[in-house]
Amino acid sequence: MADIVDPRHEAYVEHLFQRTCRVLDMHGFELRPLRRRVRGKKGSLRSYNQGYTRIGEKVVTIDLYTPQTMKPRKMGAVLRVICHELAHHQAPPGYFWKGWQRIHSAHHPKFWRQYKKNVLKISKDEMLCEFVR
């Protein structure tokens, strides 16, 4: 099976990713498509993750295809995953006190506020607004 399922889809998502980074003022980030299929094993999947990133590296890895059928995902879903992963860099994970317990949380309330701000910003952009409604 080829690594790239639909090169036009991947090129278009790369263009939208760069536009999203420009709108959110997050320059220097790189998009990598998630390669989930295991070569040589028919129907084997590695994971159901939609995307991930590492804090400190400017690389965002996003799944561009559906898990079972490998059809291209809708652009609105891909853009929301991009906003989610970039919000991890804008509001990094931290420790919070809940009562007497110290809790490490990657998806804390400040993170979700930042994610909503990101979606609102791209919904106001003239090119990206048609995908996010």
N, C-alpha and C positions, 0 to 999 in steps of 0.2 A: 504494500500500500504506500502511496506517495505521501511524503511529509506534508506537502501543501495540497489541501483539498480543492480550494478555489482561490487562485492567485489574485483575481480581481477583487474578491471580497476582502482579502487580507490587505491589499493595497488601499482600498477605500477606508477600512477601519484604521489603518495607519494614518491616513490623511485626517480623519475625524479625531484621532487621538492627539495629533499635533495641534489641531485647531482648539481642542478642549484644553490642552496645556497652555496655549496662548491666552485663552479667555480667563483661565484661573490663575495666571501669572506664575506658573510653575515650569520654568524652562530647564532644558537639559535632560528630560526624562526620555526613556527608551521603552518601546512596546515590544514585547515578545509574545507570540502566540503559544498557548499551552498545547503541548503535544501529548494527548492522553492515551492514544492507542499503543498497545504493545506490539511490536513488530513480530510477525511469525505466528501469533496466536489469534485465531479468528474470533472476533467478538469480545476480546479481553479489554477491559478498561483499567486505567491506573487509578482514577479518582473521579469524583463528581464535583470538584472545586470549580468555581466560576472564575476565580482569579486570586492572585496573591502578590505580595510585595515584601521586601525587606527594608526596614528602616535603616537609613544610612547609605543604601544603594539607590541609584536613580533608575531602577529597572522595574517595570510593571508587567507581570505575566497574566494574560487574560485568555480564557477559553472562548474561541470564536465560533464553535460549532456545538450542536446539541449532543448529548452524551451517546445515545444509542444509534441514531440514524446519521449522524455527522452532517446534518444540514446546517447552513449558516444561521446563526442566531440573529434575531431582529436587532436593528441598530439602536433602538431605544434601550433594550436590555444591556447591550454592550456598553453604551454610554453611561448607564447607571452604575455598572461595575467599575468603569474607569473612574467615575466620581467617588465611589466607595474606596477604591485603592489609593487615590490621591489624597483623600481625607485622612488616611492613616499617616501620611507624611505631614499634613498640616496640623493634626491633633494627635501626636504620638501617644502610644499606650503609657499608662502610668499606674501608680499605686494610689488607692483611695481608702479612706477609713469609713467603714460601715459599722457603727457602734464601736465595739472594741476590736474588730477584726480589720486587718490590713489586707485589701483585696487588689490583685493585679488584674486590670481590665483593659482589653484592646478596644472594646466597643462600649465606651462610657458615654454619658449624656453629652459631654462636650463634643465628642466625636460625631454623634448623630446630628447635632446642631450644625457642625461644619459640613457634613454630607448634604444636609438640606440646603445650606447656602450654596454649595457647589451645583446642585441640581437646579436651583433657582437662577444662578448665573448663566448656565448653559441654555436654560429655557428662554432667556432674554436675548441670546445671540441669534442673528438673522439666519445663519446657516444651520445651526444645531437645533433650533426651536421646532423644526418639523418632525424630529425624532422623539423629543421628550415633551409629552403633554400631560 
